[in-house]
Amino acid sequence: MDMGRESRWEKDAMTVEIVFALVTAAVLAGAVFAVVLLFTLAFGLSGSGSKGVLTGGALVGAAAGVWRLVRVLCRFDAERRKGH
């Protein structure tokens, strides 16, 4: 087998890890936004205050999702380079 090419198993493992990273990132972003949404509903915020809090929650949720995605993929790449 050519040492410079990835095996089918390695390609499948990368695909699974990418899907895992995307799904967990989406779930984390949704959970963060849901907490912010519940916060606005619990405290009865309305108008521009509610809009601002929800926009901030969406931004924080998106940032948390991207952080999770990058963290999972970097960890996978580090393990792959070590040969595990």
N, C-alpha and C positions, 0 to 999 in steps of 0.2 A: 504494500500500500504506500502511496506517495505521502511522505512526511509533511509536505507543505499544504496538503489539502485536509479539510475537515471530513470526518466520517459522517455517515448518515445519522448515527446516534448523536453526535455532537450538534448537528444541525437541528435535530428534533429537540434536543435539550435547550438550545437557544430559543427555539420557537415557543416552547412551554414557558420558559422564563420570561420572555417578552409578554406573553399573554397574561401570565401571573402578575407581572409588574403593572400592566395596564389596568387589569381588573381591580387590584388592590388600591391603585392610585385613584381610580374613579370612585371606589367605595369610600376611601378616606375623604376625598373632596366632598362627596355627597353627605357624609356624616358631619363634617365641619359645618357645611351650609345648613343642615337640618338643625344643628344645635343653635346656630344663630337665628334661624327662623323661629324655633321654639322660644328663644329669648324674646324676640320681638312680639310674639303672640302672648307670652306670659306677662309681659310688662305693658301690654296694650299700646305699644308705640304706633303712631300713625303719621301720615304725611311725609315731609322731607326727612324727619328723624328715622322713620322706618326704612325709607329708601336708602338713606346713607348707611344704616347698619346692615341692610341686606347686601348692598354693593360691597361693603367691607368684608362681609362674610363670604361672598362669592370670590373676592380676591384672595382672602386667606385660604379658602378651600382649594382654589386653583394652585396656590403656592404650595400647600401641603401635598396635593396630588403630584405636582412636578417633583417635589423633594422625594417623595416615596418612589416614584418611577426611576429617578436618577440613582437613588440609594440602592435599590434592588438590582438594577442593571450593573452598577459599578461593583457591587459585591459579587455578582455572578462572574463578571469578567476577571476579578482578582482570583477567585477560586479556580476558574478555568485556566488562568495563566500558571497557577501553582500545580496544575495537573490533577485536581480533585474532581 
